[in-house]
Amino acid sequence: MNAPIDPHDRILRTCTEPEVTALLRELHERGRPLGLRWGSAAVSERTIDGRLLVDFGDAPVSTLLNLLTLLREADRE
């Protein structure tokens, strides 16, 4: 298993809205068969210290990436 991405990781400052939107689409696709649904998840208009947030409780992008990592690993098993 990969180490979780820290919410303060500097690489997250480079994430653009189209990139995060594509990650959200992947989350929806990978999560659907497992019953994980975030229909209202979207890129937030707010940021914290230059980092984009994702609207499912204003989670940082690191949360989205960590969820996707878990789903990708589950697909490999």
N, C-alpha and C positions, 0 to 999 in steps of 0.2 A: 504494500500500500504506500502511496506517495504521502509525504508529510503535508498536512493542511497548509494552505496559503494564509499567511497572517493578514488581517485587515489593513495593516500599515505597510505592507510590502510596496516598495517604490514602483514596481512594474505596473501596479494597478492604476497609477496616475496616467499611464499611456492609453488606457482603454477608452475607446470612442463609443458614442451612442450606437452606431451601426454594429460594431463588434459585440456589444452587450446585448443588443436586440437579437443577433444571431445566436448567441449563447442561450438566451431565453427560449428561442425556438427549439434549440436542441434539448433543453431541459424539458419542455412540453412533450416532445416526441419520445424521449427516453423514459420519462416518468409515467406517461400514459398507460403502458402495459402493467405497470406496478401500482396503478391507482393513485399516483402522485399528480395532482392537478393544481396548477396555479394560473387559472385563466385570467386573473386580474394582474398578474405580475408584468411589470413594465419598467423601463428606465425612468427613474425619478428625475424631476426637475431640480431637486436639491442635491447638493454635494457637501461632503465634509472634508475640509482641508484639501480641496481639489480632486477628491475621489468621487466618482459617480456612485449613486445608491440605486438599489433595485427596490421597487415598490412591492414588496410583500412583507410589510413591517419595516420598510426603509433599511433593508439589509445591505451591507456593503457587497460589492462585486465579489469579494473573496468568498462570501457565503455561497453565491451562485456557482463559482468555480469549484468549491469544495463539494457541493452537492453533485455537480456534473462528474467530478472525479469518482465519487462513490458509485454513481449510476454506470459509468463506463467500465469500472472494475467489475460490477455485477454482471454486465453483458459478457465479459470475458470468461466468466465461470460457468 
